[in-house]
């Protein structure tokens, strides 16, 4: 969890609001541009806790991903086994000691301006978990996926506790579905030779995934 207003503005970010038309498809485009699905080891680290509605975006996303039987990647951080302040340092250390350096996708909630609530942000570089609530935690991730769940700048812990679960749940659902869709599109790219076609008509039917909103 961090305050998006405090992040490095020189980092190029992609934004998608979870309620905009075609949000899942747009997010999947961004993920295809940021995640090397041919990497030997991709790990999704979904940070947060189920004890706070605002900070549950990560574990909710992790639980959604873990429920997809066709999603082959390792997921760390679910509602059942959250990745939070207590176990994050040891998890980062474990990843750093891997024989093959993994490509880590870090997912977390963040706070921001009121007008930006509902935005999902993707950018290269690590997350700084806990920064919004003044916690010193290790950076994590080759790319960062953040969901702005509420307003930052004042009494952040109370703000997180009083964030609407509907907002957090919806954003987590869209992130997870977009990641699954990105993987399916990557997997089927060669089979359907989409590189040589300009039209994606009926592509959703091919992957049995019709709702991209």
N, C-alpha and C positions, 0 to 999 in steps of 0.2 A: 504494500500500500504506500503510495507516495502522492504528494501534491503536484499535479501536472504543471502548475504555475511555476514550480521551482526547477523544472527540468531544463536541460541544455537546449536552447532554441536553435542551435546550429544543426541539430540532428534533423534530417528530413523525415517527416512523419506522414502517414496516410491515415485519413479519417473516414469513418463510415458511421452514420447514426443507425442504431439498431432498429428504429422504426421506419426508416426510409424504404421506398420501394426497391425491391431487388437487393436488399442488404446482404443476404447470404451469398448470392452470386458475386456481388462486388467484393465482399470480403475474401471469397475464394480466389478471385483474381489476384488480390494483394498477397495472399498466402503463397500462391504459385510463384510469385515474383520474389518472395523472401525466403522460402523454405526449400532447401535442396533435397527433394524427396528421394534422390538416388544416394544420399549419404548413407554410410555403413551403419551408423547408429544415431537415430533421432529420438530425443527424449522430450516429453512435454511436462514441464514443471508448473503445476497449478497452485499458486500460493494463496494462503488465506486461512480462515477459520470458520467453522460452522456455528460458532458462538456469537457471531455478529452478522446481521443481515447485509450490511454494506460490504463487509470483508469476506463474504462467502462466494463471491464471483469465481475465484480460482477453484475452490473445491467443487462447486456446482459444475463448472466446465469439465473438471477432471472426471467427475462421476458420469456426465453425459458421454465423454469420450470412451471411458472404460466400458460403457454399456454397448458400444458399437462393435459387434463381433467382427466386422470387416475392417476395423481400424487396427493395424498391426503394430503400432508403436507403443513403447513403454510410457505409461502415464504415472507421474508421481504427484500425489495430492488429490484426494477425493473427500467427499463428505465423511466417509468411514475412516479414512486415514489421511487427515489434512497435513499439508506441508506448511508449517507456520514458524514463528520466531524461535521456538524451542529446538526443532529438528532441522531447520534450514542450514545452519552452519555445517553440521555433519553431512548433510546431503550434498552441499557444494564441495566439501572435501572429498567425498566419495566420487563425485563426477570428475573432479580434477585428477584423481588417481586412476581413472579408467585407462586400460591399455590402449584403447582407441579413443581419441578425444571425441566426445559426443557433440552433436549439434543440438543445442538446447533452446527450446522455445519456452520462454517464461511468460506466464499469464497471471495477471493480478488486477485487483481493483485499484482505482485511484480517485482522488478528489480534484475538483477543478472549479471553473467559473460556472455560475448557475445556468448560463446559456448553453454550456457544453455538456450538461448532464445527458447521458445516453449515448455519447460518442464512444466509439471503439477505435483505439489508436494502435497502429502497428509501425514499428521502426527498428532499424538495425541497432544493435548494441544491447547492453544488459539492463535489467530492472534494478532498482534500488529499493528493495522491500522495506517497509517500516518507516520510511523517511518522513511521511506525513504525520506520524505519531511519535516522532523523535526517537526512533529505535535505530541502533547501529547494527545493521545486518549486512552480510556479504552480498555484493552484486552477483546477479545470476542471469544467464541467458545470452545466446548469440543474437537473438531477436527478442523484442518485447511486444507483448500484446496487453493493452491496458483498457479497462472499461471505466469511464468516469461515472461513478454511481451517485455522487452527491457533491455539495459545495465544500470547498476547502478554505482554510484560513483561520478558523476559530473553533475551538472545542472539538477537535477532530474525532476523538473517541466517542463522544456523545452523538456526533453527526452520523458516524458509522452505525452505531446501535439503532438509530432511528431512521435509517434508510429503508425505503419500501422494498420488500422482498420481491414484489412483482417486477420492479426495474432490474434488480440484480439477476433474477431468474431468467428474464427475457434476454438480457444481454449474454448470459452464459450459454443459453440455448443457441443463439445466433452464432456465437464464436465456435462452439463445438460443431454445429451443422456445417459451417463454412469450412472448417478444417477437414471434416470428413469429405465434403464435396471436392475440396482441392485435391485430396489424395485420390479420390475416384477419378477425377478429371486427368490427373497425372498418369494414373494406372492405365486408363483407356485411351490415352493420347495416341499411342502407337497403333493400337488395335483398330481405331476408327480414323487414323490418319488425319486428325484435326488440324495438323500444321498445314495441310494442303487445302483446307476448306475455310472459306470466310464466314460460313453460316453455322450457327449452333442450333438450328431448328430441330426440335424434338430431342435435343441432347439429354434433357432431363429424363425422357422415357428410356433412353439407352442405359442410364445408370440407375433407373428405378428411384428417382429423386426429383419430384415434380415441383415442390414448393421452395422457391428460392427467396422468399420475402423474409 
